[in-house]
Amino acid sequence: MLRGLLSHIPHIIFKPVYDIYEGYLLEKVKSRELPSHVAIIMDGNRRWARKLEKPPWYGHLFGSKKLEEILEWCHELGIRTLTVYAFSTENFKRTPEEVNALMNLFEQKFKELIQDERVHKYGIRVNVLGRKELLPENVRKAAEEAERVTRKYTNYTLNVALAYGGRSEIADAVKDIVRDVQEGRISVEDIDEGLIKRYLYYPNMSDPDIVIRTGGEVRISNFLLYQIAYSELFFVDVYFPEFRKIDFLRIIREYQKRQRRFGR
């Protein structure tokens, strides 16, 4: 009953309280060791749009704006690597209208990244992980241009998993390893965990410290299966466009309380 009453109170009334709490959390997390790599499964865009009686593209558009906010949060905290799950290989099964709208959005956002002064000011390198050959030519060219223009940057990294599947990544790595064994570049005895990492879509990418999934679902959905063996997992019961800085800071604070033993 109380929750129902509170829902009718304008959010602006609570804003000063949120601002104070956000500032408190920010100082708390900055005083302890921070993760260097955060990965996010950006789930709930379509359900958020449906809740507002809007088409799916509306949710994806606001999801892309939320990602821009998260990039700012990571910069503020000094989190060097952000990896986001933007579009899976299975997502191609969605309606042609939704897939086309998403592809147009991806092309637009990659072009905006190239022009975004923050990308160049902060030194953000953009990498696209996935089977790029499955993307429409205009999207693939925009993605590759964003990679080319930012390749020299080393301060921060934004990895965009696009036309991506964790099983596909491992299968593609195995194919490349087998080919190189057959052609004499490596021997079977060379194959170990470190070598496999060199054959993934982004060679030797650091493993995520944290994996966050928004949208209330509790599953990994074929995301970074090789890399997240010892990542700390967090599942948040809010749709991605509604994900707040307070939610992000709470997750980092909880991460800082956990003991990571890596199987020891």
Helices and strands as residue ranges (DSSP letters): H 2-7, H 11-30, E 37-41, H 45-51, H 56-77, E 81-88, G 90-93, H 96-115, H 117-122, E 124-129, G 132-134, H 137-150, E 156-164, H 166-182, G 188-190, H 193-198, E 210-213, E 232-235, G 240-242, H 245-257
